[in-house]
């Protein structure tokens, strides 16, 4: 129904406007009490789908990637579509509008999206208010820095977000790989990244002691555009800093092999969707093999079918996340992936 009826109508309109409309509609459906109906249609409940990763028990391995529910407005409602976890953000200390519009583009021929949103969000403290609601799903907090914050002061921004979110999320994701905040990817270099992660690990211990809780898992989200040498650096950094895992991968700045109109495909920003399928899987496999599976990996990038998800799991991912595939294929994709995973275990 989604691909035949709903998607063609939604795709007639501006992508960002559709995003806001979708949020309004999902919230309305929830208020009308349709959550249980959605769960009955899309949710697959089976103990064989459960995964324990970095100390957290997930009801299934399919999550919603960061960037969709930036301000933690609908994390519970998204769980009604069958997601096993929802990652909110990227959040910054201060609210910021992001980059000028138009900043979101569909590449239909490629089943892809280009975005240059620029960490638009209402700030971490407003998200905290949203997160005070009872959680029906595992929630990850994706954190970044404000655009106006220079890189030599970026650690302060990450620490502010970490401290604010500590009592309200189940795990953290450090985003230094978005191509849409000027200079952000420079933080992926070995020395600044090691320093940042060490500071967050130290803060993790302080917050855990202060809140009388366990330390929260910290993951690093990396770009698909890293070279093999840079990926080896990532493996070394994870070992040195003793963080809990990696999310592979963010959007790409590559435009190789696109079919869409030249003017559209040359829009600046990060590319997500089907063109990223192979590269993100390659990165997952490289990290898993070269590290001897020393840390958990969440696989994301170009998952548009159950087979795409299974390939990432086979490459070494412990969990997977959807974003662009969710937009193109609809919520039925979550159910199809979980059923495909189950079929392997029976």
C-alpha positions as CSV (number, residue, x, y, z in Angstrom):
1,X,0.0,0.0,0.0
2,X,2.8,2.4,0.9
3,X,4.8,2.0,-2.3
4,X,1.6,1.9,-4.5
5,X,-0.5,4.6,-3.0
6,X,1.2,6.7,-0.2
7,X,4.7,7.1,-1.6
8,X,3.7,8.4,-5.0
9,X,1.6,11.1,-3.4
10,X,4.2,12.1,-0.8
11,X,6.9,12.3,-3.5
12,X,4.9,15.0,-5.3
13,X,5.9,17.4,-2.7
14,X,9.1,19.0,-1.2
15,X,11.0,16.3,0.8
16,X,11.5,18.5,3.9
17,X,7.8,19.5,3.9
18,X,6.8,15.8,3.6
19,X,9.0,15.0,6.6
20,X,7.2,17.6,8.7
21,X,3.8,16.4,7.4
22,X,4.7,12.8,8.2
23,X,5.6,13.7,11.8
24,X,2.3,15.5,12.1
25,X,0.4,12.5,10.7
26,X,2.2,10.0,12.9
27,X,1.5,12.1,16.0
28,X,-2.2,12.4,15.0
29,X,-2.5,8.6,14.5
30,X,-1.0,8.0,17.9
31,X,-3.4,10.4,19.6
32,X,-6.2,8.6,17.8
33,X,-5.0,5.4,19.5
34,X,-3.7,3.7,16.3
35,X,-0.4,2.6,17.8
36,X,-1.6,-0.9,18.7
37,X,-2.9,-1.3,15.1
38,X,0.4,-0.4,13.7
39,X,2.2,-2.8,16.0
40,X,-0.1,-5.6,15.0
41,X,0.7,-4.9,11.3
42,X,4.5,-4.3,11.5
43,X,5.9,-5.7,14.7
44,X,7.6,-9.1,14.7
45,X,8.0,-10.4,18.2
46,X,10.2,-13.4,18.7
47,X,12.9,-14.2,21.3
48,X,15.1,-15.4,18.4
49,X,15.3,-11.7,17.2
50,X,16.7,-10.5,20.5
51,X,20.3,-9.3,20.6
52,X,22.5,-8.3,23.5
53,X,25.0,-5.8,22.2
54,X,27.4,-3.6,24.3
55,X,25.4,-4.6,27.4
56,X,22.0,-3.6,26.1
57,X,19.2,-6.1,25.2
58,X,17.5,-5.2,21.9
59,X,14.1,-6.8,21.1
60,X,15.2,-7.0,17.4
61,X,18.3,-5.8,15.5
62,X,16.6,-3.2,13.2
63,X,16.8,0.4,14.3
64,X,16.0,3.9,13.0
65,X,19.1,5.8,12.2
66,X,19.8,9.3,13.5
67,X,18.6,12.3,11.5
68,X,15.0,11.2,11.3
69,X,13.8,12.0,14.8
70,X,16.3,14.8,15.5
71,X,14.5,16.3,18.5
72,X,13.3,13.1,20.1
73,X,9.7,13.9,19.4
74,X,8.4,10.5,18.2
75,X,10.7,7.8,19.4
76,X,7.9,5.9,21.0
77,X,5.7,6.2,18.0
78,X,8.4,5.0,15.7
79,X,8.7,1.8,17.8
80,X,5.1,1.1,16.8
81,X,6.4,0.4,13.3
82,X,8.5,-2.4,14.6
83,X,11.9,-0.8,15.2
84,X,14.0,-2.4,17.9
85,X,15.7,0.9,18.7
86,X,15.6,4.5,17.7
87,X,18.5,6.9,17.5
88,X,17.7,10.6,18.1
89,X,19.8,13.6,17.0
90,X,22.2,14.7,15.9
91,X,21.8,17.1,18.9
92,X,24.0,20.2,19.6
93,X,24.2,22.3,22.8
94,X,22.4,25.3,21.4
95,X,19.5,25.3,18.9
96,X,20.4,26.0,15.4
97,X,18.4,26.3,12.1
98,X,20.8,24.4,10.0
99,X,21.8,25.3,6.4
100,X,19.6,27.5,4.1
101,X,16.8,25.7,2.3
102,X,16.4,24.0,-0.1
103,X,18.7,21.4,1.5
104,X,17.0,18.0,0.9
105,X,16.8,16.3,-2.5
106,X,15.4,13.0,-3.8
107,X,17.3,11.1,-6.4
108,X,14.5,8.8,-7.5
109,X,16.4,6.9,-10.2
110,X,19.0,6.0,-7.7
111,X,16.7,5.4,-4.7
112,X,18.8,8.0,-2.9
113,X,18.7,11.3,-1.0
114,X,21.2,14.2,-0.8
115,X,20.9,16.3,2.3
116,X,22.8,19.2,3.6
117,X,20.7,19.9,6.7
118,X,23.6,21.0,8.8
119,X,22.5,19.6,12.3
120,X,19.3,21.6,12.4
121,X,17.8,20.9,15.8
122,X,16.1,22.6,18.8
123,X,19.1,22.0,21.1
124,X,19.9,19.2,23.5
125,X,18.0,20.7,26.4
126,X,14.6,20.7,24.6
127,X,15.3,17.1,23.5
128,X,15.8,16.2,27.2
129,X,12.3,17.4,28.0
130,X,11.0,15.2,25.3
131,X,13.0,12.2,26.6
132,X,11.4,12.5,30.1
133,X,8.5,10.5,28.7
134,X,8.5,6.8,29.5
135,X,10.4,4.9,26.8
136,X,8.9,2.0,25.0
137,X,12.1,1.4,23.0
138,X,15.8,1.6,23.3
139,X,17.0,5.1,22.6
140,X,20.4,6.2,21.4
141,X,21.6,9.8,21.6
142,X,23.6,11.1,18.6
143,X,25.7,14.2,19.6
144,X,27.6,16.8,17.7
145,X,28.9,20.4,17.8
146,X,27.3,23.7,16.9
147,X,28.4,25.2,13.6
148,X,29.7,28.3,15.3
149,X,31.9,26.3,17.7
150,X,35.5,26.1,16.4
151,X,37.1,22.7,16.3
152,X,39.6,23.5,19.1
153,X,36.6,24.0,21.4
154,X,34.4,21.2,20.0
155,X,35.0,18.9,23.0
156,X,33.0,21.3,25.2
157,X,30.0,20.9,22.9
158,X,30.2,17.1,23.0
159,X,30.6,17.1,26.8
160,X,27.6,19.4,27.3
161,X,25.4,17.1,25.2
162,X,26.7,14.0,26.9
163,X,26.1,15.3,30.4
164,X,22.6,16.6,29.5
165,X,21.5,13.3,27.9
166,X,23.2,10.8,30.2
167,X,20.1,10.0,32.3
168,X,17.8,9.9,29.3
169,X,19.4,7.7,26.6
170,X,20.6,4.1,26.5
171,X,23.7,4.7,24.5
172,X,25.7,7.5,22.8
173,X,26.9,8.1,19.3
174,X,29.7,10.6,18.6
175,X,29.1,12.2,15.2
176,X,32.2,13.6,13.6
177,X,31.5,12.3,10.1
178,X,28.6,14.5,8.8
179,X,29.8,16.4,5.7
180,X,27.3,19.2,6.3
181,X,29.0,21.1,9.2
182,X,32.2,22.9,8.0
183,X,35.3,21.3,9.3
184,X,33.6,18.6,11.3
185,X,35.2,15.7,9.5
186,X,38.6,17.1,10.5
187,X,37.7,15.7,14.0
188,X,38.0,12.2,12.5
189,X,41.8,12.6,12.3
190,X,43.6,10.4,14.8
191,X,44.9,12.9,17.3
192,X,41.7,15.1,17.8
193,X,39.4,12.0,17.7
194,X,41.4,10.1,20.3
195,X,41.4,13.2,22.6
196,X,37.7,13.7,22.1
197,X,36.8,10.1,22.9
198,X,39.1,9.9,25.9
199,X,37.4,13.0,27.4
200,X,34.0,11.5,26.8
201,X,35.1,8.2,28.4
202,X,36.3,10.1,31.4
203,X,33.0,12.0,31.6
204,X,31.2,8.7,31.3
205,X,32.8,7.5,34.5
206,X,32.0,10.7,36.4
207,X,28.3,10.7,35.2
208,X,27.8,7.1,36.1
209,X,29.2,7.7,39.6
210,X,27.1,10.8,40.0
211,X,23.9,9.1,38.8
212,X,24.6,5.8,40.6
213,X,24.3,4.0,37.2
214,X,26.5,2.0,34.9
215,X,28.5,3.8,32.3
216,X,26.6,4.3,29.0
217,X,28.0,2.7,25.8
218,X,29.8,5.2,23.5
219,X,29.9,4.5,19.8
220,X,31.6,6.4,17.0
221,X,29.9,7.1,13.7
222,X,32.3,7.1,10.8
223,X,32.2,8.2,7.1
224,X,32.2,5.8,4.2
225,X,34.8,7.9,2.5
226,X,37.7,6.9,4.8
227,X,40.7,5.1,3.2
228,X,41.8,1.7,4.5
229,X,44.7,3.4,6.4
230,X,42.2,5.7,8.1
231,X,39.9,2.7,8.9
232,X,42.9,1.0,10.5
233,X,43.4,4.2,12.5
234,X,39.7,3.9,13.6
235,X,40.4,0.3,14.8
236,X,43.4,1.6,16.8
237,X,41.5,4.5,18.3
238,X,38.6,2.2,19.4
239,X,41.2,0.0,21.1
240,X,43.1,2.9,22.7
241,X,40.0,4.8,24.0
242,X,38.1,1.6,24.9
243,X,34.8,2.9,23.4
244,X,32.1,0.4,22.8
245,X,31.6,0.2,19.1
246,X,31.3,1.8,15.7
247,X,28.4,2.9,13.4
248,X,29.3,2.3,9.8
249,X,28.5,4.5,7.9
250,X,27.3,8.1,7.6
251,X,26.5,9.7,4.3
252,X,29.0,9.9,1.5
253,X,30.4,12.9,-0.5
254,X,31.0,10.6,-3.5
255,X,28.7,10.9,-6.5
256,X,30.2,7.9,-8.4
257,X,27.8,6.0,-10.7
258,X,24.6,8.0,-10.1
259,X,21.9,7.8,-12.8
260,X,19.9,10.9,-11.7
261,X,20.0,14.2,-13.6
262,X,23.5,15.8,-13.4
263,X,22.3,19.1,-11.9
264,X,20.5,17.2,-9.1
265,X,23.3,14.7,-8.4
266,X,25.8,17.6,-8.1
267,X,23.9,19.2,-5.2
268,X,26.3,19.6,-2.2
269,X,25.7,17.4,0.8
270,X,25.8,13.9,2.0
271,X,24.4,11.1,-0.2
272,X,22.4,8.3,1.4
273,X,20.5,5.4,0.0
274,X,21.0,2.6,-2.5
275,X,24.3,3.9,-4.0
276,X,25.9,3.5,-0.5
277,X,24.9,-0.1,-0.1
278,X,28.1,-1.7,-1.3
279,X,30.6,0.8,0.2
280,X,29.0,0.7,3.7
281,X,29.1,-3.1,3.6
282,X,32.8,-3.0,2.5
283,X,33.6,-0.8,5.5
284,X,31.8,-3.1,7.9
285,X,33.6,-6.1,6.6
286,X,37.0,-4.4,6.7
287,X,36.5,-3.3,10.3
288,X,35.2,-6.7,11.4
289,X,38.0,-8.6,9.7
290,X,40.9,-6.3,10.5
291,X,39.9,-6.0,14.2
292,X,39.1,-9.7,14.5
293,X,35.6,-8.6,15.5
294,X,37.0,-6.8,18.6
295,X,34.0,-4.5,18.9
296,X,30.3,-4.3,17.9
297,X,29.3,-2.6,14.7
298,X,26.0,-1.1,13.7
299,X,25.6,-1.3,9.9
300,X,23.8,1.5,8.1
301,X,23.8,2.7,4.5
302,X,21.7,1.6,1.6
303,X,19.5,-1.0,3.2
304,X,16.4,-1.2,0.9
305,X,15.7,-4.9,1.2
306,X,16.0,-7.8,3.6
307,X,19.0,-9.1,1.5
308,X,20.8,-5.7,2.0
309,X,20.4,-6.1,5.7
310,X,21.5,-9.7,5.8
311,X,24.6,-8.8,3.8
312,X,25.6,-6.3,6.4
313,X,25.0,-8.8,9.2
314,X,27.1,-11.4,7.3
315,X,29.8,-8.8,6.9
316,X,30.1,-8.3,10.6
317,X,27.3,-6.0,11.7
318,X,25.6,-6.8,15.0
319,X,22.7,-4.5,14.4
320,X,21.4,-2.5,11.4
321,X,19.7,0.9,10.9
322,X,17.4,2.3,8.3
323,X,16.9,5.8,7.0
324,X,16.6,6.3,3.3
325,X,15.3,2.8,2.8
326,X,12.6,3.5,5.3
327,X,11.5,6.5,3.2
328,X,11.6,4.6,-0.1
329,X,10.3,1.2,1.0
330,X,8.0,2.1,3.9
331,X,7.6,0.5,7.3
332,X,6.9,-2.9,5.8
333,X,10.7,-3.1,5.3
334,X,11.3,-3.5,9.0
335,X,9.0,-6.5,9.2
336,X,10.5,-8.1,6.1
337,X,14.0,-7.8,7.5
338,X,13.1,-9.3,10.8
339,X,11.2,-12.1,9.1
340,X,14.3,-12.8,6.9
341,X,16.5,-13.0,10.0
342,X,14.0,-15.3,11.7
343,X,13.9,-17.5,8.6
344,X,17.6,-18.1,9.0
345,X,17.3,-19.3,12.5
346,X,14.4,-21.7,12.0
